[in-house]
């Protein structure tokens, strides 16, 4: 019996949703994506149907959609093995001198206004209360991530890449929040796809208070996690049947971290305001994300989402320093191994779910306790080295074929 067009099932659409977490969150996502890339057979993370990113996730998603492999992301942003444009995390933390200067210039006028208001009606408020107007001199953000926009603009104008949403082969959505309306905006969607990808990433990574809001077409935008921590629904609305999701931003469970030996009692409280604020923000975002994941079951009953995130008892990630080269390598490797363990632990549950989409879980790679990011990167580079070797040995009979046999053996071992 001949199958009709109606009997042929359409190829399932697969998407990726990456959450926030600042620069270290991006490093975590790179490690997690590397683990998923090599453990899942039948899916190419540079050829997915839809990519969604918010905050640091927008940075990683934009690079994946622009055909940068997980191995290249590891080499450039973690190991500092830059191919063309060197990347330094300091690009995220350039002081907003222009913003600070304009605010300082406003101080004399604000002071005069405060004194004038007090003198004209001294019984309405005290001089100290009148001087509270000076709060307007505080900068809208401490840092300016214009450097990130400049870096990505250069990187995305290389051959084979683009800084234009409309020229990508796959859908890419970068989520930011409009400061004035508080609504989430998906750059890359109709009406917002004319914005350069680099500018959209700059807006999505602008955490309030830390970064100056980014102006685009007369509107100001900040970090999209103010609305949601993941925005996987954007991928579902684009038609994705299966969404891989990575959320690096989870609050630490201090008691569990103490029991696991990764933190000393009271270390979180003693660590100062930045870490306490981070814990509060993570708690708020994580709570909303959990509610959103639960709602997907009702809103998208025929779709699947596979979520990967850090365990809450691991303080190593929480207290890591993005400026430390060693910390970046540790976080990336930690995310890589954590995701591998998670995949292996959930293998019995995941295998039938993945099989519906033609994806196979490579248990042999997950069960390899000696496997690291470094060994996986070597395995990917091996074909390139062999190709170069074959070219040099082309004139020597038999050596080229022997090199292929050796390559096959090594790749099977990897």
C-alpha positions as a Markdown table, in Angstrom:
| # | Residue | x | y | z |
|---|---|---|---|---|
| 1 | Unk | 0.0 | 0.0 | 0.0 |
| 2 | Unk | 1.4 | 3.4 | -1.0 |
| 3 | Unk | 1.6 | 6.0 | 1.7 |
| 4 | Unk | -0.2 | 9.2 | 0.9 |
| 5 | Unk | 1.0 | 12.7 | 1.8 |
| 6 | Unk | -1.4 | 12.7 | 4.8 |
| 7 | Unk | 0.2 | 9.5 | 6.1 |
| 8 | Unk | 3.7 | 11.1 | 6.2 |
| 9 | Unk | 4.4 | 12.7 | 9.6 |
| 10 | Unk | 6.1 | 16.1 | 9.4 |
| 11 | Unk | 9.6 | 16.2 | 10.8 |
| 12 | Unk | 9.5 | 17.3 | 14.4 |
| 13 | Unk | 10.7 | 20.8 | 15.1 |
| 14 | Unk | 13.4 | 21.0 | 17.8 |
| 15 | Unk | 14.2 | 24.2 | 19.8 |
| 16 | Unk | 16.6 | 25.5 | 22.4 |
| 17 | Unk | 15.9 | 27.9 | 25.3 |
| 18 | Unk | 18.7 | 29.3 | 27.3 |
| 19 | Unk | 18.2 | 31.2 | 30.5 |
| 20 | Unk | 20.2 | 34.0 | 32.2 |
| 21 | Unk | 22.8 | 34.1 | 34.9 |
| 22 | Unk | 25.4 | 36.7 | 33.9 |
| 23 | Unk | 28.8 | 35.9 | 32.4 |
| 24 | Unk | 29.3 | 32.9 | 34.6 |
| 25 | Unk | 25.8 | 31.7 | 33.6 |
| 26 | Unk | 27.0 | 31.8 | 30.0 |
| 27 | Unk | 30.1 | 29.8 | 30.8 |
| 28 | Unk | 27.9 | 27.2 | 32.6 |
| 29 | Unk | 25.6 | 27.0 | 29.5 |
| 30 | Unk | 28.6 | 26.5 | 27.2 |
| 31 | Unk | 29.7 | 23.5 | 29.3 |
| 32 | Unk | 26.2 | 22.1 | 29.5 |
| 33 | Unk | 25.7 | 22.5 | 25.8 |
| 34 | Unk | 29.0 | 20.7 | 25.1 |
| 35 | Unk | 27.9 | 17.8 | 27.2 |
| 36 | Unk | 24.5 | 17.6 | 25.4 |
| 37 | Unk | 26.1 | 18.0 | 22.0 |
| 38 | Unk | 28.4 | 14.9 | 22.4 |
| 39 | Unk | 25.9 | 12.8 | 24.3 |
| 40 | Unk | 22.9 | 13.2 | 21.9 |
| 41 | Unk | 23.1 | 11.5 | 18.5 |
| 42 | Unk | 20.7 | 12.7 | 15.9 |
| 43 | Unk | 20.5 | 16.3 | 16.8 |
| 44 | Unk | 22.8 | 19.1 | 15.6 |
| 45 | Unk | 22.8 | 22.1 | 17.9 |
| 46 | Unk | 23.8 | 24.4 | 15.0 |
| 47 | Unk | 20.8 | 23.3 | 12.9 |
| 48 | Unk | 17.9 | 23.5 | 15.3 |
| 49 | Unk | 14.6 | 25.0 | 14.2 |
| 50 | Unk | 14.4 | 27.7 | 16.8 |
| 51 | Unk | 16.7 | 29.3 | 19.3 |
| 52 | Unk | 15.6 | 31.5 | 22.3 |
| 53 | Unk | 17.9 | 33.3 | 24.6 |
| 54 | Unk | 17.6 | 35.7 | 27.5 |
| 55 | Unk | 20.5 | 37.5 | 29.3 |
| 56 | Unk | 23.6 | 35.3 | 29.1 |
| 57 | Unk | 21.5 | 32.7 | 27.2 |
| 58 | Unk | 21.0 | 35.2 | 24.4 |
| 59 | Unk | 24.8 | 35.4 | 23.9 |
| 60 | Unk | 25.2 | 31.6 | 23.7 |
| 61 | Unk | 22.0 | 31.1 | 21.5 |
| 62 | Unk | 23.1 | 33.8 | 19.1 |
| 63 | Unk | 26.5 | 32.2 | 18.6 |
| 64 | Unk | 25.0 | 28.7 | 18.1 |
| 65 | Unk | 22.5 | 30.1 | 15.6 |
| 66 | Unk | 25.4 | 31.7 | 13.8 |
| 67 | Unk | 27.1 | 28.3 | 13.3 |
| 68 | Unk | 29.6 | 28.5 | 16.1 |
| 69 | Unk | 30.0 | 24.9 | 17.4 |
| 70 | Unk | 30.0 | 24.0 | 21.1 |
| 71 | Unk | 33.6 | 23.1 | 20.7 |
| 72 | Unk | 34.4 | 26.6 | 19.3 |
| 73 | Unk | 32.5 | 28.2 | 22.2 |
| 74 | Unk | 34.6 | 26.3 | 24.7 |
| 75 | Unk | 37.9 | 27.2 | 23.0 |
| 76 | Unk | 37.1 | 30.9 | 22.6 |
| 77 | Unk | 35.2 | 31.9 | 25.7 |
| 78 | Unk | 36.5 | 29.4 | 28.2 |
| 79 | Unk | 40.0 | 28.4 | 27.1 |
| 80 | Unk | 40.9 | 31.7 | 25.5 |
| 81 | Unk | 42.0 | 29.9 | 22.3 |
| 82 | Unk | 40.7 | 32.8 | 20.1 |
| 83 | Unk | 40.3 | 32.0 | 16.4 |
| 84 | Unk | 40.0 | 35.6 | 15.2 |
| 85 | Unk | 38.7 | 38.0 | 17.8 |
| 86 | Unk | 40.0 | 37.4 | 21.3 |
| 87 | Unk | 37.4 | 37.6 | 24.0 |
| 88 | Unk | 37.9 | 38.8 | 27.6 |
| 89 | Unk | 35.2 | 38.8 | 30.3 |
| 90 | Unk | 36.2 | 42.3 | 31.2 |
| 91 | Unk | 34.1 | 43.4 | 28.1 |
| 92 | Unk | 31.1 | 42.9 | 30.4 |
| 93 | Unk | 32.4 | 45.3 | 33.0 |
| 94 | Unk | 33.4 | 48.6 | 31.4 |
| 95 | Unk | 32.4 | 51.5 | 33.7 |
| 96 | Unk | 29.6 | 53.7 | 32.3 |
| 97 | Unk | 31.7 | 56.8 | 32.3 |
| 98 | Unk | 29.4 | 58.7 | 30.0 |
| 99 | Unk | 26.3 | 57.9 | 32.2 |
| 100 | Unk | 28.2 | 58.8 | 35.4 |
| 101 | Unk | 29.5 | 62.1 | 33.9 |
| 102 | Unk | 26.1 | 63.3 | 32.7 |
| 103 | Unk | 24.6 | 62.5 | 36.2 |
| 104 | Unk | 27.4 | 64.4 | 37.9 |
| 105 | Unk | 26.8 | 67.4 | 35.7 |
| 106 | Unk | 23.2 | 67.4 | 36.9 |
| 107 | Unk | 24.1 | 67.7 | 40.6 |
| 108 | Unk | 24.4 | 71.6 | 40.7 |
| 109 | Unk | 20.9 | 71.9 | 39.1 |
| 110 | Unk | 19.4 | 69.3 | 41.5 |
| 111 | Unk | 21.0 | 71.0 | 44.5 |
| 112 | Unk | 19.6 | 74.4 | 43.5 |
| 113 | Unk | 16.2 | 72.9 | 42.9 |
| 114 | Unk | 16.2 | 71.3 | 46.4 |
| 115 | Unk | 17.2 | 74.5 | 48.1 |
| 116 | Unk | 14.7 | 76.5 | 46.2 |
| 117 | Unk | 11.9 | 74.1 | 47.2 |
| 118 | Unk | 12.9 | 74.3 | 50.8 |
| 119 | Unk | 13.2 | 78.1 | 50.9 |
| 120 | Unk | 9.9 | 78.6 | 49.1 |
| 121 | Unk | 8.0 | 76.3 | 51.6 |
| 122 | Unk | 10.1 | 75.4 | 54.6 |
| 123 | Unk | 7.2 | 73.9 | 56.5 |
| 124 | Unk | 6.3 | 71.4 | 53.8 |
| 125 | Unk | 9.5 | 69.3 | 54.3 |
| 126 | Unk | 12.9 | 69.5 | 56.0 |
| 127 | Unk | 16.0 | 70.5 | 54.1 |
| 128 | Unk | 17.2 | 66.8 | 54.4 |
| 129 | Unk | 13.9 | 65.7 | 52.8 |
| 130 | Unk | 14.3 | 68.2 | 50.0 |
| 131 | Unk | 17.8 | 67.0 | 49.3 |
| 132 | Unk | 16.5 | 63.5 | 48.5 |
| 133 | Unk | 16.1 | 64.8 | 44.9 |
| 134 | Unk | 19.8 | 64.3 | 44.6 |
| 135 | Unk | 19.0 | 60.6 | 44.3 |
| 136 | Unk | 18.4 | 61.4 | 40.6 |
| 137 | Unk | 22.1 | 61.9 | 40.2 |
| 138 | Unk | 22.7 | 58.2 | 40.8 |
| 139 | Unk | 23.6 | 56.5 | 37.5 |
| 140 | Unk | 21.1 | 54.2 | 35.9 |
| 141 | Unk | 23.8 | 51.6 | 35.8 |
| 142 | Unk | 27.4 | 51.1 | 36.9 |
| 143 | Unk | 28.6 | 49.5 | 33.7 |
| 144 | Unk | 28.1 | 50.0 | 30.0 |
| 145 | Unk | 28.1 | 46.8 | 27.9 |
| 146 | Unk | 28.6 | 48.6 | 24.6 |
| 147 | Unk | 31.8 | 46.6 | 24.3 |
| 148 | Unk | 29.8 | 43.4 | 24.1 |
| 149 | Unk | 27.8 | 44.8 | 21.2 |
| 150 | Unk | 31.0 | 45.9 | 19.4 |
| 151 | Unk | 32.6 | 42.4 | 19.9 |
| 152 | Unk | 29.6 | 40.5 | 18.6 |
| 153 | Unk | 29.2 | 43.0 | 15.7 |
| 154 | Unk | 32.7 | 42.1 | 14.6 |
| 155 | Unk | 32.3 | 38.4 | 15.2 |
| 156 | Unk | 29.0 | 38.2 | 13.3 |
| 157 | Unk | 30.3 | 39.9 | 10.2 |
| 158 | Unk | 32.8 | 37.1 | 9.6 |
| 159 | Unk | 32.2 | 34.9 | 6.6 |
| 160 | Unk | 29.4 | 32.4 | 7.1 |
| 161 | Unk | 27.8 | 34.5 | 10.0 |
| 162 | Unk | 25.4 | 37.4 | 10.1 |
| 163 | Unk | 24.3 | 40.1 | 12.4 |
| 164 | Unk | 20.9 | 40.2 | 10.8 |
| 165 | Unk | 18.1 | 38.1 | 12.2 |
| 166 | Unk | 16.4 | 38.0 | 8.8 |
| 167 | Unk | 19.5 | 36.3 | 7.1 |
| 168 | Unk | 19.7 | 33.4 | 9.6 |
| 169 | Unk | 18.6 | 30.0 | 8.3 |
| 170 | Unk | 16.8 | 29.3 | 11.6 |
| 171 | Unk | 14.6 | 31.3 | 13.9 |
| 172 | Unk | 16.5 | 33.2 | 16.7 |
| 173 | Unk | 14.7 | 35.2 | 19.4 |
| 174 | Unk | 16.5 | 37.4 | 21.9 |
| 175 | Unk | 14.2 | 38.4 | 24.8 |
| 176 | Unk | 14.6 | 41.8 | 26.6 |
| 177 | Unk | 12.2 | 43.9 | 28.7 |
| 178 | Unk | 10.9 | 47.3 | 27.8 |
| 179 | Unk | 11.7 | 49.6 | 30.8 |
| 180 | Unk | 8.7 | 51.8 | 30.4 |
| 181 | Unk | 6.0 | 49.2 | 29.5 |
| 182 | Unk | 7.7 | 46.4 | 31.4 |
| 183 | Unk | 6.6 | 44.1 | 28.6 |
| 184 | Unk | 8.9 | 41.4 | 27.2 |
| 185 | Unk | 10.0 | 42.0 | 23.6 |
| 186 | Unk | 11.3 | 39.3 | 21.3 |
| 187 | Unk | 14.0 | 40.7 | 19.0 |
| 188 | Unk | 14.0 | 38.6 | 15.9 |
| 189 | Unk | 10.2 | 38.5 | 15.7 |
| 190 | Unk | 8.3 | 40.5 | 13.0 |
| 191 | Unk | 8.6 | 44.2 | 13.8 |
| 192 | Unk | 11.8 | 43.6 | 15.8 |
| 193 | Unk | 13.9 | 41.6 | 13.4 |
| 194 | Unk | 15.5 | 44.7 | 11.9 |
| 195 | Unk | 17.5 | 45.3 | 15.1 |
| 196 | Unk | 21.1 | 43.9 | 14.8 |
| 197 | Unk | 21.6 | 40.7 | 16.7 |
| 198 | Unk | 24.5 | 42.2 | 18.6 |
| 199 | Unk | 22.4 | 45.1 | 19.8 |
| 200 | Unk | 19.6 | 42.7 | 20.9 |
| 201 | Unk | 22.1 | 40.7 | 22.9 |
| 202 | Unk | 23.4 | 43.9 | 24.5 |
| 203 | Unk | 19.9 | 44.8 | 25.6 |
| 204 | Unk | 19.0 | 41.3 | 26.9 |
| 205 | Unk | 22.2 | 41.2 | 29.0 |
| 206 | Unk | 21.6 | 44.6 | 30.6 |
| 207 | Unk | 20.7 | 43.7 | 34.2 |
| 208 | Unk | 19.0 | 46.6 | 36.0 |
| 209 | Unk | 21.3 | 48.6 | 38.3 |
| 210 | Unk | 24.3 | 46.8 | 37.0 |
| 211 | Unk | 24.1 | 48.0 | 33.4 |
| 212 | Unk | 22.8 | 51.1 | 31.7 |
| 213 | Unk | 19.5 | 50.4 | 29.8 |
| 214 | Unk | 20.1 | 50.0 | 26.1 |
| 215 | Unk | 18.3 | 52.4 | 23.7 |
| 216 | Unk | 16.8 | 50.9 | 20.6 |
| 217 | Unk | 14.5 | 52.9 | 18.3 |
| 218 | Unk | 13.8 | 55.4 | 21.0 |
| 219 | Unk | 12.8 | 52.8 | 23.6 |
| 220 | Unk | 15.0 | 51.5 | 26.5 |
| 221 | Unk | 15.5 | 47.8 | 27.2 |
| 222 | Unk | 17.0 | 45.7 | 30.0 |
| 223 | Unk | 17.4 | 42.1 | 31.0 |
| 224 | Unk | 14.5 | 39.9 | 29.9 |
| 225 | Unk | 14.6 | 37.7 | 33.0 |
| 226 | Unk | 12.6 | 40.5 | 34.7 |
| 227 | Unk | 9.6 | 38.8 | 33.0 |
| 228 | Unk | 10.6 | 35.1 | 32.8 |
| 229 | Unk | 13.7 | 33.1 | 33.6 |
| 230 | Unk | 13.6 | 30.9 | 30.5 |
| 231 | Unk | 11.0 | 32.0 | 27.8 |
| 232 | Unk | 10.7 | 28.4 | 26.4 |
| 233 | Unk | 7.1 | 29.3 | 25.5 |
| 234 | Unk | 8.5 | 31.4 | 22.7 |
| 235 | Unk | 10.0 | 28.3 | 21.1 |
| 236 | Unk | 6.7 | 26.4 | 21.5 |
| 237 | Unk | 4.8 | 29.3 | 19.9 |
| 238 | Unk | 7.2 | 29.1 | 17.0 |
| 239 | Unk | 6.2 | 25.5 | 16.5 |
| 240 | Unk | 8.8 | 23.5 | 18.4 |
| 241 | Unk | 7.8 | 20.1 | 19.4 |
| 242 | Unk | 10.8 | 19.4 | 21.7 |
| 243 | Unk | 12.7 | 22.1 | 23.5 |
| 244 | Unk | 16.1 | 21.6 | 25.2 |
| 245 | Unk | 16.3 | 24.1 | 28.1 |
| 246 | Unk | 19.3 | 25.1 | 30.2 |
| 247 | Unk | 18.8 | 27.3 | 33.3 |
| 248 | Unk | 22.1 | 28.2 | 35.1 |
| 249 | Unk | 20.4 | 30.6 | 37.5 |
| 250 | Unk | 19.3 | 28.7 | 40.6 |
| 251 | Unk | 19.4 | 29.9 | 44.3 |
| 252 | Unk | 21.8 | 28.0 | 46.5 |
| 253 | Unk | 20.4 | 25.8 | 49.3 |
| 254 | Unk | 22.9 | 26.8 | 52.0 |
| 255 | Unk | 22.0 | 23.9 | 54.3 |
| 256 | Unk | 22.4 | 21.4 | 51.5 |
| 257 | Unk | 25.7 | 23.0 | 50.4 |
| 258 | Unk | 27.1 | 22.8 | 53.9 |
| 259 | Unk | 26.1 | 19.1 | 54.1 |
| 260 | Unk | 27.8 | 18.5 | 50.7 |
| 261 | Unk | 31.0 | 20.1 | 51.9 |
| 262 | Unk | 31.0 | 22.8 | 49.3 |
| 263 | Unk | 30.3 | 25.7 | 51.7 |
| 264 | Unk | 31.0 | 26.5 | 55.3 |
| 265 | Unk | 28.1 | 27.4 | 57.7 |
| 266 | Unk | 27.2 | 31.1 | 57.5 |
| 267 | Unk | 29.4 | 31.7 | 54.4 |
| 268 | Unk | 26.5 | 33.1 | 52.4 |
| 269 | Unk | 25.5 | 35.7 | 54.9 |
| 270 | Unk | 29.1 | 36.8 | 55.6 |
| 271 | Unk | 29.9 | 37.1 | 51.9 |
| 272 | Unk | 28.3 | 40.6 | 51.6 |
| 273 | Unk | 25.5 | 42.4 | 49.8 |
| 274 | Unk | 26.3 | 41.4 | 46.2 |
| 275 | Unk | 25.9 | 37.7 | 47.0 |
| 276 | Unk | 22.8 | 38.3 | 49.1 |
| 277 | Unk | 21.2 | 40.3 | 46.4 |
| 278 | Unk | 22.1 | 37.6 | 43.9 |
| 279 | Unk | 20.5 | 34.9 | 46.1 |
| 280 | Unk | 17.3 | 37.0 | 46.3 |
| 281 | Unk | 17.2 | 37.6 | 42.6 |
| 282 | Unk | 17.9 | 34.0 | 41.8 |
| 283 | Unk | 15.1 | 32.9 | 44.2 |
| 284 | Unk | 12.6 | 35.2 | 42.5 |
| 285 | Unk | 13.5 | 34.1 | 39.0 |
| 286 | Unk | 13.7 | 30.4 | 39.9 |
| 287 | Unk | 10.3 | 30.5 | 41.5 |
| 288 | Unk | 8.7 | 32.0 | 38.4 |
| 289 | Unk | 10.5 | 29.6 | 36.1 |
| 290 | Unk | 9.2 | 26.6 | 38.1 |
| 291 | Unk | 5.7 | 27.9 | 37.8 |
| 292 | Unk | 6.2 | 28.5 | 34.1 |
| 293 | Unk | 7.5 | 24.9 | 33.5 |
| 294 | Unk | 4.5 | 23.5 | 35.4 |
| 295 | Unk | 2.2 | 25.6 | 33.2 |
| 296 | Unk | 3.7 | 24.3 | 30.0 |
| 297 | Unk | 2.1 | 20.9 | 30.7 |
| 298 | Unk | -1.3 | 22.5 | 30.5 |
| 299 | Unk | -0.6 | 25.0 | 27.7 |
| 300 | Unk | 1.4 | 22.6 | 25.5 |
| 301 | Unk | 0.3 | 19.1 | 26.3 |
| 302 | Unk | 1.6 | 17.5 | 23.1 |
| 303 | Unk | 5.1 | 19.1 | 23.5 |
| 304 | Unk | 8.2 | 18.1 | 25.4 |
| 305 | Unk | 10.7 | 20.2 | 27.4 |
| 306 | Unk | 13.9 | 18.8 | 28.8 |
| 307 | Unk | 15.4 | 21.0 | 31.4 |
| 308 | Unk | 19.0 | 21.0 | 32.7 |
| 309 | Unk | 20.3 | 23.1 | 35.5 |
| 310 | Unk | 22.8 | 23.0 | 38.4 |
| 311 | Unk | 22.0 | 21.3 | 41.7 |
| 312 | Unk | 21.2 | 23.6 | 44.6 |
| 313 | Unk | 23.8 | 22.1 | 46.9 |
| 314 | Unk | 26.9 | 23.2 | 44.9 |
| 315 | Unk | 28.4 | 26.5 | 46.2 |
| 316 | Unk | 31.4 | 26.3 | 43.8 |
| 317 | Unk | 29.3 | 27.8 | 41.0 |
| 318 | Unk | 27.7 | 30.4 | 43.2 |
| 319 | Unk | 31.0 | 31.9 | 44.5 |
| 320 | Unk | 33.0 | 31.6 | 41.4 |
| 321 | Unk | 34.9 | 34.6 | 40.0 |
| 322 | Unk | 34.3 | 35.3 | 36.3 |
| 323 | Unk | 37.5 | 37.3 | 36.1 |
| 324 | Unk | 39.5 | 34.2 | 37.0 |
| 325 | Unk | 40.7 | 32.1 | 34.1 |
| 326 | Unk | 40.8 | 29.1 | 36.4 |
| 327 | Unk | 37.3 | 29.7 | 37.6 |
| 328 | Unk | 35.9 | 29.9 | 34.1 |
| 329 | Unk | 37.5 | 26.5 | 33.2 |
| 330 | Unk | 36.3 | 25.0 | 36.5 |
| 331 | Unk | 32.7 | 26.2 | 35.9 |
| 332 | Unk | 32.6 | 25.0 | 32.3 |
| 333 | Unk | 34.0 | 21.6 | 33.3 |
| 334 | Unk | 31.7 | 21.4 | 36.3 |
| 335 | Unk | 28.7 | 22.1 | 34.1 |
| 336 | Unk | 29.9 | 19.6 | 31.6 |
| 337 | Unk | 30.2 | 16.8 | 34.1 |
| 338 | Unk | 27.0 | 17.8 | 36.0 |
| 339 | Unk | 25.0 | 17.6 | 32.8 |
| 340 | Unk | 26.6 | 14.3 | 31.9 |
| 341 | Unk | 25.7 | 12.9 | 35.3 |
| 342 | Unk | 22.1 | 14.2 | 35.0 |
| 343 | Unk | 21.7 | 12.6 | 31.5 |
| 344 | Unk | 23.0 | 9.3 | 32.8 |
| 345 | Unk | 20.8 | 9.4 | 35.9 |
| 346 | Unk | 17.7 | 10.1 | 33.8 |
| 347 | Unk | 18.7 | 7.8 | 30.9 |
| 348 | Unk | 15.8 | 5.3 | 31.4 |
| 349 | Unk | 13.3 | 8.2 | 31.3 |
| 350 | Unk | 14.9 | 10.2 | 28.5 |
| 351 | Unk | 15.6 | 7.5 | 26.0 |
| 352 | Unk | 12.0 | 6.7 | 25.0 |
| 353 | Unk | 11.2 | 10.5 | 24.9 |
| 354 | Unk | 14.2 | 11.3 | 22.8 |
| 355 | Unk | 13.5 | 8.3 | 20.5 |
| 356 | Unk | 10.3 | 9.9 | 19.4 |
| 357 | Unk | 12.4 | 12.7 | 17.8 |
| 358 | Unk | 15.0 | 10.4 | 16.3 |
| 359 | Unk | 17.6 | 11.2 | 19.0 |
| 360 | Unk | 19.7 | 8.5 | 20.6 |
| 361 | Unk | 21.4 | 8.9 | 24.0 |
| 362 | Unk | 25.1 | 7.8 | 23.9 |
| 363 | Unk | 25.3 | 5.9 | 27.2 |
| 364 | Unk | 28.8 | 4.7 | 26.3 |
| 365 | Unk | 30.1 | 8.3 | 26.3 |
| 366 | Unk | 28.2 | 9.1 | 29.5 |
| 367 | Unk | 29.6 | 6.1 | 31.3 |
| 368 | Unk | 33.2 | 7.1 | 30.4 |
| 369 | Unk | 34.4 | 8.4 | 33.8 |
| 370 | Unk | 37.6 | 9.7 | 32.3 |
| 371 | Unk | 35.9 | 11.9 | 29.7 |
| 372 | Unk | 36.5 | 15.6 | 30.1 |
| 373 | Unk | 35.9 | 18.7 | 27.9 |
| 374 | Unk | 39.6 | 18.6 | 26.9 |
| 375 | Unk | 39.4 | 15.0 | 25.6 |
| 376 | Unk | 36.1 | 15.7 | 23.8 |
| 377 | Unk | 37.6 | 18.8 | 22.1 |
| 378 | Unk | 40.6 | 16.6 | 21.0 |
| 379 | Unk | 38.2 | 14.1 | 19.5 |
| 380 | Unk | 36.5 | 16.8 | 17.5 |
| 381 | Unk | 39.8 | 18.2 | 16.2 |
| 382 | Unk | 41.1 | 14.7 | 15.2 |
| 383 | Unk | 39.5 | 14.6 | 11.7 |
| 384 | Unk | 41.1 | 18.0 | 10.9 |
| 385 | Unk | 44.5 | 16.7 | 12.0 |
| 386 | Unk | 44.0 | 13.6 | 9.9 |
| 387 | Unk | 43.0 | 15.6 | 6.9 |
| 388 | Unk | 46.2 | 17.6 | 7.2 |
| 389 | Unk | 48.2 | 14.4 | 7.7 |
| 390 | Unk | 46.7 | 12.7 | 4.7 |
| 391 | Unk | 47.6 | 15.7 | 2.5 |
| 392 | Unk | 51.2 | 15.4 | 3.5 |
| 393 | Unk | 51.3 | 11.7 | 3.1 |
| 394 | Unk | 49.3 | 11.5 | -0.2 |
| 395 | Unk | 52.5 | 10.6 | -2.1 |
| 396 | Unk | 53.4 | 7.8 | 0.3 |
| 397 | Unk | 51.6 | 4.6 | -0.7 |
| 398 | Unk | 49.6 | 2.9 | 2.1 |
| 399 | Unk | 50.3 | 5.5 | 4.8 |
| 400 | Unk | 47.1 | 7.4 | 4.2 |
| 401 | Unk | 45.0 | 4.3 | 4.5 |
| 402 | Unk | 46.8 | 3.3 | 7.7 |
| 403 | Unk | 46.2 | 6.8 | 9.1 |
| 404 | Unk | 42.4 | 6.4 | 8.5 |
| 405 | Unk | 42.4 | 3.0 | 10.4 |
| 406 | Unk | 44.2 | 4.6 | 13.4 |
| 407 | Unk | 41.7 | 7.5 | 13.3 |
| 408 | Unk | 38.7 | 5.1 | 13.4 |
| 409 | Unk | 40.1 | 3.3 | 16.4 |
| 410 | Unk | 40.8 | 6.5 | 18.3 |
| 411 | Unk | 37.3 | 8.0 | 17.5 |
| 412 | Unk | 35.6 | 4.8 | 18.7 |
| 413 | Unk | 37.6 | 5.1 | 22.0 |
| 414 | Unk | 36.5 | 8.7 | 22.3 |
